[in-house]
Amino acid sequence: MIANGAECEPLLHKDAAVMEHHARELVRGLELAMDAVGAKDGVVGIKAKKKHAVEACQAAVRGSRVRVQLLGDYYPAGDEYDLVYNVTGRLIPPAGIPLNVGVVVGNVETFVNVAAAAEGHPVTHKTVTLAGAVNRPVTVTVPVGTTFRELIEATGGFATDRPVLCLGGLMMGETTENLDAPITKTATGVVVLPRDHHVIERKLRPASAQNAIGKSACDQCRYCTEYCPRFLLGYAVEPHQVMRSLAFTATGAEYWNQWAALCCSCGLCTLYACPEELYPKEACDQSKAEMRNANLKWSGPMNVKPHAMQDGRHVPIKTLTRKLHVEAYDHPAPWEALAFEPQRVVLPLKQHAGTATVPCVKVGDRVEVGQPIGELPEKALGAPVHASIRGRVVSVTDRIVLERIP
């Protein structure tokens, strides 16, 4: 059982804060999960540079069945294929999951929540990092459903008059101009950038334009493939081949799509490797979507052998930060106990893998913190949704809106 604390998205510090301040709860939740699945060994994976988190976790694992594994400061050290290989030496089979090699992986905050659940406490609060073009980079714990706009304004405000949110980070996060996006149970934080920042301009370019640029400009240099972390682990992922398919008609498209099937969507090819600033990651995403629509499964080679240069081609976070032109925003975002009470929370009925919940409250109802407001249908897999503030239900759609009451 591996607790993933690699946290390799530039500028985000949420996992480090959780490990530093809740190390004992993390180890407790990890051991409970180990018992649940019959795991003999528990590992907390942390980048060696996160010194305070390392110290806290090393102290917390003493006398337990858990050990700390130090990781390198490269991107994407948190990809579970890479993490499992580094911790155990095992290679997950193509299109497989960690369980195929006797491993289960979870985020460190998930295990803290497991420990809380064992005491009867549901998830009502979330730890997130606010970074980038904000006046005060900080990591805080707030009620689930708080909007990023209200939280950022309460902690110092935006440092740009045209903010765009990268929810979950610059590399793999969702880019949106909706400042009222809610903080969900799976949120890690937000990187705010000005609308005219080069990364934002690239991310907001329409897919049709991305494809047209790739079709006309890709010269098949292979840098996207040679830096791909999955390719370097030995998997048949070759983004340059997927880019080549942009020049084809539908004939043969299924064959070329196979080169995208095992892509982890880390974004390294698009935002770091490509010298022409093309969009191989997005081409891979489209190819995977086409395969799902056509119900096509992986049918390529199953043998996996790491590339001879696998360890030598890791991309350091500092180098990635420079490439993204965000060095000016590379500041600590220390955890702070924030006395913050949002006036309104927005709680999507689906914040997790699995089935969406069904509302069990109606407009006008009063709810208390921790009260279920979205429940799972019978025999469905997923997670219930709980009220994160004491409030009144003002809207019930695919999300429930609560307004605070005294």
N, C-alpha and C positions, 0 to 999 in steps of 0.2 A: 504494500500500500504506500503510494507516494503522495505526499503533500506538495503541490506545485507552488513554490514561492519564487520562481525565477523572475517573473515580472520584467519582461524585456521591452515593453513599449517605452520609447523615449519620453521622459518628463513625468511619468507616473510613478507614484511611491506608495500606493494603497497597501499592497501586500506586505511591504517592509514595515509599515506602521502597524498592521494587524499582528505580524510576528513579534514585533518589539513589545507591544502592549498587551497581547493576549497569548503569549507563548504557552502558558500552562493549559489554557483552554484548548489551544491547538493540539497539544499532545494528548490531552484527555479525549478529544473528539476523534483523533486519529486512532487511538487504541480501541475506542468503541467501534469504529468502522472496521478495524482489523478483526475484532471478534465477530462482527456480523458476517464477514465474508470468509473467515478462516485464514487470514493472512498471517504468516509467521514473522514477517519483518516489516517494520515501518520506517520510512525515510522522509525527512523534510529537506527538500531541495531549495537552497538559497544561494544567491550569488555572493561570492566571497567579499565583494565590496560593501555589502550591506552589513557593516560591522556591528551596529547596535542590535539588529535583528538576529545576527549570528550568535552574539553573546547571550541574548535572551533565550534563544532556542536551545543552545548548548547547555545552559543552566536547567532548562525545563525538561530535557530528555534524560538527565541523570537518574539512574535507577529505573528507567522505563524500558520498553521493548523498541524504542524509537532511536534512530541516530540521525545526525545532520550530515548532509552531503553538500559540499561546497561546489558551486558552479562557476563557469567563466562568464565574463561580462560581454557577451555577444548576442546578436539577434539572429534567429529566435530560439534562445535557449529554453523557452517555455513550451515550444511545440512538443506535444506528448510523445511523438515518435523519437525525437531527439533526446528528450528527458529520460525516457525509458532506456534508451541505448546507453546514455551516459551513466545512469544509476546502476543498471543491471547487466549491461553488455548484451542484452537481448534485442533482436530486431523484430518489430511487429510485422506480421505478414502483410503484403500489399492488400489494400482495401480492408485491412483488419482493424482490431481495436486492442488496447493493452491487455485485456482479459485473455486474448488468444495466447499470450506468453506468460500468463499467470500474474498479471499486474493490474491494479486498479489505481487510477490517478484522479485526484480531486484538488481543487484550489484550497489554499490554506484557510481562507475565510469560511469555506464550506465546512471544514472540520471544526472550526470555532462554533459554527451554528449547530453542528451535530451535538457538541457538548451542551449547548444551551437547550436544544430540543430534549435531551435526556432529562433535563430539569423542568421540562414542561413549558419552555419559553419559545414562542414562535418568532419568525423573522419579521421584525417591525422596523428595524433600523439598518442603515447601510453605510459602510465606510467608503469614501470616495476622495480622489485627489482633484483639486482645481488647479490647472497649470496653464502656461502659455501667456496670452495677452490679458492677464488679470492683474489687478493692482496688488493682490496679496496671494501668492501661491500657498496653498495650505491643504492639509488632509484632515477631513472631519467626518464625524459619524452623525447622520441625520435621519429623520423619518423617511422610510420608503415612500415614493410618490412626490417628494419635494421637487419643484421644478428647478432646473439649473439656473434660470434667470433669477429667481428669488434667492437662491443660495449664494450665487456669486455677488449679487447686490448687497446681501447681508454681510459678506466677508471682505468687502472693499471695492467691489464693482469691476467693470470691464476696463481694460486699458486701451481699448480701441472703440471708435464710434460705429464700426461695421463688423461686429463679431460674427464668426462662424464657429460652430461647435464640432469638434471631432470626438464623438462619444466613444469611449473605450480606447482612444489613442489615435495617433497619426497613421499607423501602418495598417491595422486591421479594423479600426473603428468605423462607425457610421458618421458621415459628414452631413450636417444639417444646418440650415439657417433658422430653424425653429428654436428660439431661446427658451421656450416653455416646455421642452421635452422633459418628461419626468425621470427621476432617478429610480431605476428598477432594482430588483433583488440581485440581478446579475451585473449591474453597473460596476465599473472599476474607477471611473473618473472621466474627466473631460480635458482636452487640450483646446484652448481658445486661440484662434488666429484671425488676423484681419482678413477681410474679404479679398483684398488684393495681394495676399501672400501667394507666392508661386505654387506651393503645395495645394492650397485651396483652389486656385484657378485650375489646376490639373484635375483635382478630384471632382469638381463640379462641371467639367466638360461633358457634354452628352455622349452616350455610348456610340451613337452613329458617327460622331466626329472622331472618337477614339479609334473606331474600326477603320474609318477612312484614312486616318493618319498612318495607322499600322500597315494597311494594305499598300500604301504608296511609298512608305519610307523604310520598312524593315529590310535590312541588308543581310539578315541571317548571320550575325556576328557570333551568336551563341553565348554572349555574356549572361543573358537571363538564365540559361540552363546551367552554365558553369558555376554560378553563385547560388543556385537553388539548393536550399538545405535538404530537401527530400532527395534530389538527384545525387547529392554528395553522400547521402546515407546509402545509396545504392538502388533507389526506387526508380522506376521508369517514368520519370517526370521530365519532360523536355519542352519548356515554354516556347522555345524558338520554332519547334515543329508546329505548335498550336498557332503561332503567329503566321506561319507559312500557309495554314489553312484559310486565312483571311483572303488569300488571292484565288481560292478555288471556288467552284460552284458547289452545289450540294453533293455532287458525285464525290465519293470518297471521304466526305466530312466525318462520318462515324469512325473511320480508321484514325484520322488525325486527332479526333476528340480523345482517344485513348491516352494520348500523351498528357492530357490535363487531369485524368481521372484521379490521380493520387496527389494532386496539388493541395497544399494546406492553406492557400490564400494568405500567406504571410505578407505579400506585397513587396518583398525584397527585389524582385525582378523589375517591377514598375518604378519604384521610388529610389532604387539604389543602383542596380546593375546596368540597366539599359542606357547606353551613351546617347541615344537619340530621344530619350524621354517618351518612349512609346508605352503601350499598355498591355504587356503580356499577362499580368495577373488578371486583368479584367477579361481578356480573351479566354483565359482558362476558366474563369467563372462562368462565362457564357457557354463554353463547351460542356462544362459539367451540368449546367441547367438543361442543355439540349439532350444530353445522355439520360438525365432523369426523366425528361418528358417522353423520350423514346423507350424508356425502361431498359436501357443498356447497362450491363454490369461490366466490371473490370474483367478482361479476358487476356491480359498481357502476361508477361513473365512473372513467376512467383519467387524466383531466386533473388536474394538480396545480398549484396556484398559492398561494404562501404568503399567509396572512391579513395584512391591513394592520397588525395589532397584534402580529404574531408576535414581534418583538424586544422589544416593550414589556411583554409578559405573562410573561416568564421569572420563575420563582419562585426567589429567592435562597436559598441553603442556610441562611443564618442565620435567615431568615424561616420556612423549613420546620422548622428545629430548634425554634424557639419554638412553632410550631403543634403539634408532636409532644410538647411538654412534656419535652424531654430536654436543656435547657440545662445542667442540673446535671451532666450526663455529658459535656459537650462539652470534652474535654481532649485535649491531644496524646497520641499513643500512639507514641513514638519507637521506631525499630528497635533491637533489642538482640541481641547475639550470645549466645544462651542455651545453656549447657551442659546439655542436657536429653536424657535417654534414656528413652523410655517403656518400661514393662515389657511392654506388650501393644499390638498395633496391629490394627485391623479394616479390611480392604481389600475394599470392594465390587468385584465382577467387572465392573460397569459404572459407570464414573466419567466418562463422556464421551458426546458425540454418537456415534451409530452403533450398531454391534452389540456386545452384551455379550461379554466374553471367556469362554473355556472354561478351567477350572482345569487346570494341568499339573503339579500337586503333589498329594500325598495326606497324610492325617493321619499324623504321625510324622516326616515328612521334615524335614531340616535345610536351611535356605536361607541364602544370603549376601546382603548389601545389593546391590541391582541385578539380582539373579537374576529371570528371568521366572517368574511364578507363575500368570498368566492370559494365554492367547494367543488371537488372533483365529482364527475359522474361515477356511478357505481362501476367498479372493476377497472377504472381508468388509471393510467399512470401519469403522474405529474406532481404538483404541489399546490396546496391551498393558498389563498391570499388573505391576509389579515389586515385589519385597520391599524394604521400607524400613528394616528392621533385620535384624541377624543373629539368627535365631531358629528355633523349631520350629513346624511347622504343627500346630495343635490343633483346628481346625475347618475344614471345607470345605462350604459351602452356596452361596448366592448371594453370599457374601462369604467371604474367607479370613482366619482369625484366626491371628496369629503371636504366640508368647511369646518374649521375649528370652532368649538363652542367652549366657553369658560368652564 
